């Protein structure tokens, strides 16, 4: 049974996080399949993956071949969305005073169900509890390899939810349509079919050098052409077979960055 931890409430008073024992995620990884109620897990870490969509990589053109890297990435480029960023479905997102609009990063979140270290690609899905919708919000920026935490890690910049769908209910997570709507109008369409590293390969490559634990969330990456939204607008991200995540952007209080 999931228990909402009121001590970890969102600053605006909305319950933020759900505590779940580690064996909860293992049980979900093993289930024959049913939809699980979900609020963002506090026990796990949320990881983002950069440049894991072929179109996002292609959009950079020759930039990937210049110094200091001089080639496309040869391994997953990861970053962390810390605890302060994680909020739930329909929790307002505060637009900082120094950022008139925000970049909306629609992506699939892989929820880890079992401790995963040096996992082979052909068995990687056995370590997945399920999938959820994530909005990897950023302040618009030009850096594509090492974006500043100031761009990616503001309070509330990682809405997740509204549910984790058990792995068994998603027959092919590498072929899911994703849409982004702003105030009800679709502004972006993409698919997990465009991933550079499909989900089993991504898990294998990440766990080759680091351990993922039950409750961790690994985002598969954002497609090119991420739309932007302003305070007063409502963003809805829908992922085929996984769910619809909705959050309204609100202006920061006067004098608050």
ChimeraX commands (.cxc) that place a marker at each C-alpha (Angstrom):
marker #1 position 0.00,0.00,0.00 radius 0.5
marker #1 position 1.30,3.45,-0.92 radius 0.5
marker #1 position 1.37,6.08,1.77 radius 0.5
marker #1 position 1.53,9.80,0.96 radius 0.5
marker #1 position 4.23,11.47,3.03 radius 0.5
marker #1 position 2.67,14.82,3.95 radius 0.5
marker #1 position 6.01,16.02,5.30 radius 0.5
marker #1 position 7.25,16.11,1.72 radius 0.5
marker #1 position 4.44,18.30,0.45 radius 0.5
marker #1 position 4.93,20.64,-2.46 radius 0.5
marker #1 position 5.71,24.23,-1.32 radius 0.5
marker #1 position 2.22,25.22,-2.47 radius 0.5
marker #1 position 0.68,22.64,-0.15 radius 0.5
marker #1 position -0.03,19.89,-2.66 radius 0.5
marker #1 position 1.19,16.42,-1.57 radius 0.5
marker #1 position 4.33,15.76,-3.55 radius 0.5
marker #1 position 5.73,12.33,-2.97 radius 0.5
marker #1 position 4.87,8.75,-2.27 radius 0.5
marker #1 position 7.00,6.54,-0.06 radius 0.5
marker #1 position 7.11,2.96,-1.30 radius 0.5
marker #1 position 9.14,0.06,0.08 radius 0.5
marker #1 position 11.76,-1.30,-2.31 radius 0.5
marker #1 position 9.90,-4.60,-2.68 radius 0.5
marker #1 position 6.88,-2.70,-4.04 radius 0.5
marker #1 position 8.77,-1.97,-7.25 radius 0.5
marker #1 position 10.01,-5.54,-7.47 radius 0.5
marker #1 position 6.43,-6.79,-7.14 radius 0.5
marker #1 position 5.30,-4.48,-9.92 radius 0.5
marker #1 position 8.11,-5.77,-12.14 radius 0.5
marker #1 position 6.79,-9.31,-11.60 radius 0.5
marker #1 position 3.05,-8.67,-11.89 radius 0.5
marker #1 position 0.95,-10.06,-14.69 radius 0.5
marker #1 position -0.15,-6.47,-15.14 radius 0.5
marker #1 position -2.45,-3.91,-13.64 radius 0.5
marker #1 position -2.34,-0.14,-13.46 radius 0.5
marker #1 position -0.85,1.18,-10.23 radius 0.5
marker #1 position -1.73,4.44,-8.52 radius 0.5
marker #1 position 1.37,6.58,-8.48 radius 0.5
marker #1 position 2.82,9.72,-7.05 radius 0.5
marker #1 position 6.53,10.44,-7.62 radius 0.5
marker #1 position 8.75,8.08,-5.60 radius 0.5
marker #1 position 11.06,9.70,-3.08 radius 0.5
marker #1 position 13.28,6.68,-2.57 radius 0.5
marker #1 position 14.64,6.77,-6.11 radius 0.5
marker #1 position 16.69,9.09,-8.26 radius 0.5
marker #1 position 15.37,10.59,-11.50 radius 0.5
marker #1 position 17.91,10.46,-14.34 radius 0.5
marker #1 position 17.68,12.24,-17.68 radius 0.5
marker #1 position 19.32,11.14,-20.93 radius 0.5
marker #1 position 20.56,13.68,-23.47 radius 0.5
marker #1 position 20.65,13.22,-27.26 radius 0.5
marker #1 position 18.98,9.82,-27.27 radius 0.5
marker #1 position 16.56,10.70,-30.08 radius 0.5
marker #1 position 17.89,10.40,-33.61 radius 0.5
marker #1 position 16.14,13.60,-34.70 radius 0.5
marker #1 position 17.56,15.54,-31.72 radius 0.5
marker #1 position 21.05,14.39,-32.68 radius 0.5
marker #1 position 20.46,15.16,-36.35 radius 0.5
marker #1 position 19.17,18.64,-35.52 radius 0.5
marker #1 position 22.59,19.55,-34.12 radius 0.5
marker #1 position 24.20,18.97,-37.51 radius 0.5
marker #1 position 27.96,19.45,-37.48 radius 0.5
marker #1 position 27.96,20.86,-33.94 radius 0.5
marker #1 position 28.54,17.35,-32.61 radius 0.5
marker #1 position 31.82,17.14,-34.55 radius 0.5
marker #1 position 33.49,20.25,-33.19 radius 0.5
marker #1 position 35.72,20.57,-30.12 radius 0.5
marker #1 position 35.86,19.44,-27.43 radius 0.5
marker #1 position 34.03,16.20,-28.34 radius 0.5
marker #1 position 34.57,16.02,-32.12 radius 0.5
marker #1 position 32.06,13.17,-32.53 radius 0.5
marker #1 position 28.53,12.12,-31.61 radius 0.5
marker #1 position 28.22,10.68,-28.08 radius 0.5
marker #1 position 29.50,7.14,-27.77 radius 0.5
marker #1 position 27.82,6.45,-24.40 radius 0.5
marker #1 position 24.66,7.71,-22.66 radius 0.5
marker #1 position 24.88,11.32,-21.49 radius 0.5
marker #1 position 23.11,11.44,-18.15 radius 0.5
marker #1 position 22.05,14.15,-15.71 radius 0.5
marker #1 position 19.98,14.15,-12.53 radius 0.5
marker #1 position 16.68,15.82,-11.81 radius 0.5
marker #1 position 16.97,16.23,-8.01 radius 0.5
marker #1 position 14.20,15.85,-5.48 radius 0.5
marker #1 position 13.23,19.53,-5.51 radius 0.5
marker #1 position 12.20,19.22,-9.17 radius 0.5
marker #1 position 9.76,16.32,-8.79 radius 0.5
marker #1 position 6.05,17.12,-8.65 radius 0.5
marker #1 position 2.90,15.26,-9.60 radius 0.5
marker #1 position 0.02,15.36,-12.05 radius 0.5
marker #1 position -1.89,18.67,-12.02 radius 0.5
marker #1 position 0.51,20.32,-9.58 radius 0.5
marker #1 position 1.24,23.87,-10.82 radius 0.5
marker #1 position 4.67,24.59,-12.29 radius 0.5
marker #1 position 6.08,27.94,-11.20 radius 0.5
marker #1 position 7.71,29.88,-14.05 radius 0.5
marker #1 position 10.75,31.69,-12.60 radius 0.5
marker #1 position 10.82,35.46,-12.91 radius 0.5
marker #1 position 14.02,35.33,-15.00 radius 0.5
marker #1 position 12.55,32.90,-17.57 radius 0.5
marker #1 position 9.52,34.23,-19.48 radius 0.5
marker #1 position 8.90,30.80,-21.04 radius 0.5
marker #1 position 9.93,27.21,-20.37 radius 0.5
marker #1 position 10.99,24.37,-22.64 radius 0.5
marker #1 position 8.71,21.32,-22.40 radius 0.5
marker #1 position 10.57,18.01,-22.54 radius 0.5
marker #1 position 8.06,15.22,-23.14 radius 0.5
marker #1 position 9.56,11.82,-22.43 radius 0.5
marker #1 position 8.90,8.30,-21.24 radius 0.5
marker #1 position 10.09,7.38,-17.75 radius 0.5
marker #1 position 11.33,3.86,-17.05 radius 0.5
marker #1 position 10.63,2.93,-13.42 radius 0.5
marker #1 position 13.21,0.44,-12.16 radius 0.5
marker #1 position 11.84,-2.54,-10.26 radius 0.5
marker #1 position 14.97,-4.47,-9.27 radius 0.5
marker #1 position 18.55,-3.55,-8.48 radius 0.5
marker #1 position 20.28,-3.43,-11.86 radius 0.5
marker #1 position 24.04,-3.64,-12.35 radius 0.5
marker #1 position 25.81,-4.86,-15.50 radius 0.5
marker #1 position 22.49,-5.91,-16.98 radius 0.5
marker #1 position 22.60,-7.49,-20.47 radius 0.5
marker #1 position 20.34,-5.89,-23.05 radius 0.5
marker #1 position 18.50,-9.14,-23.75 radius 0.5
marker #1 position 17.37,-9.36,-20.11 radius 0.5
marker #1 position 17.06,-5.67,-19.29 radius 0.5
marker #1 position 13.26,-5.48,-19.29 radius 0.5
marker #1 position 13.12,-7.93,-16.38 radius 0.5
marker #1 position 14.44,-5.07,-14.22 radius 0.5
marker #1 position 11.65,-2.68,-15.25 radius 0.5
marker #1 position 8.67,-2.21,-12.91 radius 0.5
marker #1 position 6.72,-0.10,-15.36 radius 0.5
marker #1 position 6.49,3.15,-17.28 radius 0.5
marker #1 position 5.24,6.66,-16.61 radius 0.5
marker #1 position 5.02,10.06,-18.27 radius 0.5
marker #1 position 7.65,12.70,-17.46 radius 0.5
marker #1 position 7.89,16.38,-18.35 radius 0.5
marker #1 position 11.60,17.24,-18.27 radius 0.5
marker #1 position 11.21,21.02,-18.02 radius 0.5
marker #1 position 14.12,23.38,-18.70 radius 0.5
marker #1 position 14.87,27.05,-18.94 radius 0.5
marker #1 position 15.67,27.42,-22.68 radius 0.5
marker #1 position 19.43,27.20,-23.21 radius 0.5
marker #1 position 22.01,26.60,-25.93 radius 0.5
marker #1 position 24.21,24.03,-24.14 radius 0.5
marker #1 position 23.42,20.54,-25.44 radius 0.5
marker #1 position 26.11,18.44,-23.69 radius 0.5
marker #1 position 26.38,19.87,-20.18 radius 0.5
marker #1 position 23.45,22.17,-19.40 radius 0.5
marker #1 position 23.73,24.13,-16.16 radius 0.5
marker #1 position 21.73,22.94,-13.15 radius 0.5
marker #1 position 20.24,26.43,-13.17 radius 0.5
marker #1 position 18.51,25.51,-16.45 radius 0.5
marker #1 position 17.34,21.99,-15.54 radius 0.5
marker #1 position 16.88,21.86,-11.77 radius 0.5
marker #1 position 14.50,24.62,-10.67 radius 0.5
marker #1 position 11.77,23.69,-8.19 radius 0.5
marker #1 position 8.96,21.77,-9.89 radius 0.5
marker #1 position 10.84,21.19,-13.15 radius 0.5
marker #1 position 10.08,17.45,-13.31 radius 0.5
marker #1 position 6.36,16.60,-13.28 radius 0.5
marker #1 position 5.81,12.82,-13.24 radius 0.5
marker #1 position 2.65,10.73,-13.42 radius 0.5
marker #1 position -0.18,10.33,-13.11 radius 0.5
marker #1 position 0.47,6.57,-12.82 radius 0.5
marker #1 position 3.03,3.86,-13.32 radius 0.5
marker #1 position 1.74,1.35,-15.85 radius 0.5
marker #1 position 3.05,-2.15,-15.18 radius 0.5
marker #1 position 5.57,-3.36,-17.75 radius 0.5
marker #1 position 3.29,-6.24,-18.77 radius 0.5
marker #1 position 0.67,-3.75,-19.98 radius 0.5
marker #1 position 3.08,-2.07,-22.41 radius 0.5
marker #1 position 3.97,-4.71,-25.02 radius 0.5
marker #1 position 6.50,-2.54,-26.89 radius 0.5
marker #1 position 7.76,0.54,-25.07 radius 0.5
marker #1 position 10.05,1.27,-28.01 radius 0.5
marker #1 position 7.09,2.11,-30.26 radius 0.5
marker #1 position 4.95,4.56,-28.30 radius 0.5
marker #1 position 3.49,7.75,-29.75 radius 0.5
marker #1 position 4.03,10.90,-27.66 radius 0.5
marker #1 position 2.12,14.17,-28.06 radius 0.5
marker #1 position 2.41,17.52,-26.36 radius 0.5
marker #1 position -0.58,19.85,-26.22 radius 0.5
marker #1 position -0.60,23.42,-24.95 radius 0.5
marker #1 position -4.05,24.70,-23.99 radius 0.5
marker #1 position -5.54,21.74,-25.84 radius 0.5
marker #1 position -3.69,22.27,-29.14 radius 0.5
marker #1 position -1.15,19.62,-30.15 radius 0.5
marker #1 position 2.22,21.29,-30.75 radius 0.5
marker #1 position 4.59,18.31,-30.92 radius 0.5
marker #1 position 4.43,14.67,-31.98 radius 0.5
marker #1 position 7.21,12.16,-31.47 radius 0.5
marker #1 position 7.73,8.47,-30.76 radius 0.5
marker #1 position 10.00,6.24,-28.74 radius 0.5
marker #1 position 10.64,4.47,-32.04 radius 0.5
marker #1 position 13.15,7.26,-32.71 radius 0.5
marker #1 position 15.47,6.41,-29.82 radius 0.5
marker #1 position 19.17,6.08,-30.58 radius 0.5
marker #1 position 19.40,3.52,-27.79 radius 0.5
marker #1 position 16.19,1.51,-27.43 radius 0.5
marker #1 position 15.13,0.87,-23.84 radius 0.5
marker #1 position 16.91,-2.48,-23.29 radius 0.5
marker #1 position 20.16,-1.10,-24.74 radius 0.5
marker #1 position 19.88,2.12,-22.72 radius 0.5
marker #1 position 19.45,0.17,-19.48 radius 0.5
marker #1 position 22.37,-2.10,-20.38 radius 0.5
marker #1 position 24.67,0.81,-21.26 radius 0.5
marker #1 position 23.79,2.77,-18.11 radius 0.5
marker #1 position 24.11,-0.17,-15.74 radius 0.5
marker #1 position 27.49,-1.03,-17.23 radius 0.5
marker #1 position 28.98,1.81,-15.18 radius 0.5
marker #1 position 26.40,2.52,-12.44 radius 0.5
marker #1 position 23.75,0.68,-10.46 radius 0.5
marker #1 position 20.07,1.54,-10.79 radius 0.5
marker #1 position 17.87,0.82,-7.77 radius 0.5
marker #1 position 14.16,0.05,-7.28 radius 0.5
marker #1 position 12.16,3.28,-7.55 radius 0.5
marker #1 position 14.72,5.02,-9.76 radius 0.5
marker #1 position 13.29,6.66,-12.89 radius 0.5
marker #1 position 15.34,6.72,-16.09 radius 0.5
marker #1 position 14.04,9.08,-18.77 radius 0.5
marker #1 position 14.65,7.84,-22.30 radius 0.5
marker #1 position 15.28,11.30,-23.79 radius 0.5
marker #1 position 13.47,14.17,-25.46 radius 0.5
marker #1 position 12.85,14.53,-29.20 radius 0.5
marker #1 position 13.92,17.60,-31.16 radius 0.5
marker #1 position 11.68,20.63,-31.43 radius 0.5
marker #1 position 10.66,20.75,-27.77 radius 0.5
marker #1 position 7.85,23.33,-27.52 radius 0.5
marker #1 position 7.81,26.27,-25.12 radius 0.5
marker #1 position 5.06,27.41,-22.79 radius 0.5
marker #1 position 4.36,30.50,-20.66 radius 0.5
marker #1 position 2.66,31.22,-17.38 radius 0.5
marker #1 position -1.10,30.79,-17.68 radius 0.5
marker #1 position -0.85,27.90,-20.16 radius 0.5
marker #1 position -1.65,24.25,-19.48 radius 0.5
marker #1 position 0.66,21.54,-20.81 radius 0.5
marker #1 position -0.61,18.01,-21.45 radius 0.5
marker #1 position 1.77,15.20,-22.39 radius 0.5
marker #1 position 0.16,11.98,-23.61 radius 0.5
marker #1 position 2.04,8.73,-24.16 radius 0.5
marker #1 position 0.24,5.91,-25.93 radius 0.5
marker #1 position -0.76,3.23,-23.45 radius 0.5
marker #1 position 0.91,4.99,-20.50 radius 0.5
marker #1 position -1.18,8.04,-19.66 radius 0.5
marker #1 position -1.70,11.79,-19.78 radius 0.5
marker #1 position 0.26,14.16,-17.56 radius 0.5
marker #1 position -1.17,17.66,-17.13 radius 0.5
marker #1 position 0.32,20.71,-15.42 radius 0.5
marker #1 position -0.52,24.40,-15.56 radius 0.5
marker #1 position 2.26,26.95,-15.56 radius 0.5
marker #1 position 1.88,29.83,-13.12 radius 0.5
marker #1 position 3.91,33.02,-12.71 radius 0.5
marker #1 position 6.31,33.30,-9.80 radius 0.5
marker #1 position 5.38,35.69,-7.05 radius 0.5
marker #1 position 6.68,39.19,-7.68 radius 0.5
marker #1 position 10.33,39.48,-6.75 radius 0.5
marker #1 position 10.91,35.71,-6.83 radius 0.5
marker #1 position 13.38,34.38,-9.44 radius 0.5
marker link #1:1,2 radius 0.2
marker link #1:2,3 radius 0.2
marker link #1:3,4 radius 0.2
marker link #1:4,5 radius 0.2
marker link #1:5,6 radius 0.2
marker link #1:6,7 radius 0.2
marker link #1:7,8 radius 0.2
marker link #1:8,9 radius 0.2
marker link #1:9,10 radius 0.2
marker link #1:10,11 radius 0.2
marker link #1:11,12 radius 0.2
marker link #1:12,13 radius 0.2
marker link #1:13,14 radius 0.2
marker link #1:14,15 radius 0.2
marker link #1:15,16 radius 0.2
marker link #1:16,17 radius 0.2
marker link #1:17,18 radius 0.2
marker link #1:18,19 radius 0.2
marker link #1:19,20 radius 0.2
marker link #1:20,21 radius 0.2
marker link #1:21,22 radius 0.2
marker link #1:22,23 radius 0.2
marker link #1:23,24 radius 0.2
marker link #1:24,25 radius 0.2
marker link #1:25,26 radius 0.2
marker link #1:26,27 radius 0.2
marker link #1:27,28 radius 0.2
marker link #1:28,29 radius 0.2
marker link #1:29,30 radius 0.2
marker link #1:30,31 radius 0.2
marker link #1:31,32 radius 0.2
marker link #1:32,33 radius 0.2
marker link #1:33,34 radius 0.2
marker link #1:34,35 radius 0.2
marker link #1:35,36 radius 0.2
marker link #1:36,37 radius 0.2
marker link #1:37,38 radius 0.2
marker link #1:38,39 radius 0.2
marker link #1:39,40 radius 0.2
marker link #1:40,41 radius 0.2
marker link #1:41,42 radius 0.2
marker link #1:42,43 radius 0.2
marker link #1:43,44 radius 0.2
marker link #1:44,45 radius 0.2
marker link #1:45,46 radius 0.2
marker link #1:46,47 radius 0.2
marker link #1:47,48 radius 0.2
marker link #1:48,49 radius 0.2
marker link #1:49,50 radius 0.2
marker link #1:50,51 radius 0.2
marker link #1:51,52 radius 0.2
marker link #1:52,53 radius 0.2
marker link #1:53,54 radius 0.2
marker link #1:54,55 radius 0.2
marker link #1:55,56 radius 0.2
marker link #1:56,57 radius 0.2
marker link #1:57,58 radius 0.2
marker link #1:58,59 radius 0.2
marker link #1:59,60 radius 0.2
marker link #1:60,61 radius 0.2
marker link #1:61,62 radius 0.2
marker link #1:62,63 radius 0.2
marker link #1:63,64 radius 0.2
marker link #1:64,65 radius 0.2
marker link #1:65,66 radius 0.2
marker link #1:66,67 radius 0.2
marker link #1:67,68 radius 0.2
marker link #1:68,69 radius 0.2
marker link #1:69,70 radius 0.2
marker link #1:70,71 radius 0.2
marker link #1:71,72 radius 0.2
marker link #1:72,73 radius 0.2
marker link #1:73,74 radius 0.2
marker link #1:74,75 radius 0.2
marker link #1:75,76 radius 0.2
marker link #1:76,77 radius 0.2
marker link #1:77,78 radius 0.2
marker link #1:78,79 radius 0.2
marker link #1:79,80 radius 0.2
marker link #1:80,81 radius 0.2
marker link #1:81,82 radius 0.2
marker link #1:82,83 radius 0.2
marker link #1:83,84 radius 0.2
marker link #1:84,85 radius 0.2
marker link #1:85,86 radius 0.2
marker link #1:86,87 radius 0.2
marker link #1:87,88 radius 0.2
marker link #1:88,89 radius 0.2
marker link #1:89,90 radius 0.2
marker link #1:90,91 radius 0.2
marker link #1:91,92 radius 0.2
marker link #1:92,93 radius 0.2
marker link #1:93,94 radius 0.2
marker link #1:94,95 radius 0.2
marker link #1:95,96 radius 0.2
marker link #1:96,97 radius 0.2
marker link #1:97,98 radius 0.2
marker link #1:98,99 radius 0.2
marker link #1:99,100 radius 0.2
marker link #1:100,101 radius 0.2
marker link #1:101,102 radius 0.2
marker link #1:102,103 radius 0.2
marker link #1:103,104 radius 0.2
marker link #1:104,105 radius 0.2
marker link #1:105,106 radius 0.2
marker link #1:106,107 radius 0.2
marker link #1:107,108 radius 0.2
marker link #1:108,109 radius 0.2
marker link #1:109,110 radius 0.2
marker link #1:110,111 radius 0.2
marker link #1:111,112 radius 0.2
marker link #1:112,113 radius 0.2
marker link #1:113,114 radius 0.2
marker link #1:114,115 radius 0.2
marker link #1:115,116 radius 0.2
marker link #1:116,117 radius 0.2
marker link #1:117,118 radius 0.2
marker link #1:118,119 radius 0.2
marker link #1:119,120 radius 0.2
marker link #1:120,121 radius 0.2
marker link #1:121,122 radius 0.2
marker link #1:122,123 radius 0.2
marker link #1:123,124 radius 0.2
marker link #1:124,125 radius 0.2
marker link #1:125,126 radius 0.2
marker link #1:126,127 radius 0.2
marker link #1:127,128 radius 0.2
marker link #1:128,129 radius 0.2
marker link #1:129,130 radius 0.2
marker link #1:130,131 radius 0.2
marker link #1:131,132 radius 0.2
marker link #1:132,133 radius 0.2
marker link #1:133,134 radius 0.2
marker link #1:134,135 radius 0.2
marker link #1:135,136 radius 0.2
marker link #1:136,137 radius 0.2
marker link #1:137,138 radius 0.2
marker link #1:138,139 radius 0.2
marker link #1:139,140 radius 0.2
marker link #1:140,141 radius 0.2
marker link #1:141,142 radius 0.2
marker link #1:142,143 radius 0.2
marker link #1:143,144 radius 0.2
marker link #1:144,145 radius 0.2
marker link #1:145,146 radius 0.2
marker link #1:146,147 radius 0.2
marker link #1:147,148 radius 0.2
marker link #1:148,149 radius 0.2
marker link #1:149,150 radius 0.2
marker link #1:150,151 radius 0.2
marker link #1:151,152 radius 0.2
marker link #1:152,153 radius 0.2
marker link #1:153,154 radius 0.2
marker link #1:154,155 radius 0.2
marker link #1:155,156 radius 0.2
marker link #1:156,157 radius 0.2
marker link #1:157,158 radius 0.2
marker link #1:158,159 radius 0.2
marker link #1:159,160 radius 0.2
marker link #1:160,161 radius 0.2
marker link #1:161,162 radius 0.2
marker link #1:162,163 radius 0.2
marker link #1:163,164 radius 0.2
marker link #1:164,165 radius 0.2
marker link #1:165,166 radius 0.2
marker link #1:166,167 radius 0.2
marker link #1:167,168 radius 0.2
marker link #1:168,169 radius 0.2
marker link #1:169,170 radius 0.2
marker link #1:170,171 radius 0.2
marker link #1:171,172 radius 0.2
marker link #1:172,173 radius 0.2
marker link #1:173,174 radius 0.2
marker link #1:174,175 radius 0.2
marker link #1:175,176 radius 0.2
marker link #1:176,177 radius 0.2
marker link #1:177,178 radius 0.2
marker link #1:178,179 radius 0.2
marker link #1:179,180 radius 0.2
marker link #1:180,181 radius 0.2
marker link #1:181,182 radius 0.2
marker link #1:182,183 radius 0.2
marker link #1:183,184 radius 0.2
marker link #1:184,185 radius 0.2
marker link #1:185,186 radius 0.2
marker link #1:186,187 radius 0.2
marker link #1:187,188 radius 0.2
marker link #1:188,189 radius 0.2
marker link #1:189,190 radius 0.2
marker link #1:190,191 radius 0.2
marker link #1:191,192 radius 0.2
marker link #1:192,193 radius 0.2
marker link #1:193,194 radius 0.2
marker link #1:194,195 radius 0.2
marker link #1:195,196 radius 0.2
marker link #1:196,197 radius 0.2
marker link #1:197,198 radius 0.2
marker link #1:198,199 radius 0.2
marker link #1:199,200 radius 0.2
marker link #1:200,201 radius 0.2
marker link #1:201,202 radius 0.2
marker link #1:202,203 radius 0.2
marker link #1:203,204 radius 0.2
marker link #1:204,205 radius 0.2
marker link #1:205,206 radius 0.2
marker link #1:206,207 radius 0.2
marker link #1:207,208 radius 0.2
marker link #1:208,209 radius 0.2
marker link #1:209,210 radius 0.2
marker link #1:210,211 radius 0.2
marker link #1:211,212 radius 0.2
marker link #1:212,213 radius 0.2
marker link #1:213,214 radius 0.2
marker link #1:214,215 radius 0.2
marker link #1:215,216 radius 0.2
marker link #1:216,217 radius 0.2
marker link #1:217,218 radius 0.2
marker link #1:218,219 radius 0.2
marker link #1:219,220 radius 0.2
marker link #1:220,221 radius 0.2
marker link #1:221,222 radius 0.2
marker link #1:222,223 radius 0.2
marker link #1:223,224 radius 0.2
marker link #1:224,225 radius 0.2
marker link #1:225,226 radius 0.2
marker link #1:226,227 radius 0.2
marker link #1:227,228 radius 0.2
marker link #1:228,229 radius 0.2
marker link #1:229,230 radius 0.2
marker link #1:230,231 radius 0.2
marker link #1:231,232 radius 0.2
marker link #1:232,233 radius 0.2
marker link #1:233,234 radius 0.2
marker link #1:234,235 radius 0.2
marker link #1:235,236 radius 0.2
marker link #1:236,237 radius 0.2
marker link #1:237,238 radius 0.2
marker link #1:238,239 radius 0.2
marker link #1:239,240 radius 0.2
marker link #1:240,241 radius 0.2
marker link #1:241,242 radius 0.2
marker link #1:242,243 radius 0.2
marker link #1:243,244 radius 0.2
marker link #1:244,245 radius 0.2
marker link #1:245,246 radius 0.2
marker link #1:246,247 radius 0.2
marker link #1:247,248 radius 0.2
marker link #1:248,249 radius 0.2
marker link #1:249,250 radius 0.2
marker link #1:250,251 radius 0.2
marker link #1:251,252 radius 0.2
marker link #1:252,253 radius 0.2
marker link #1:253,254 radius 0.2
marker link #1:254,255 radius 0.2
marker link #1:255,256 radius 0.2
marker link #1:256,257 radius 0.2
view
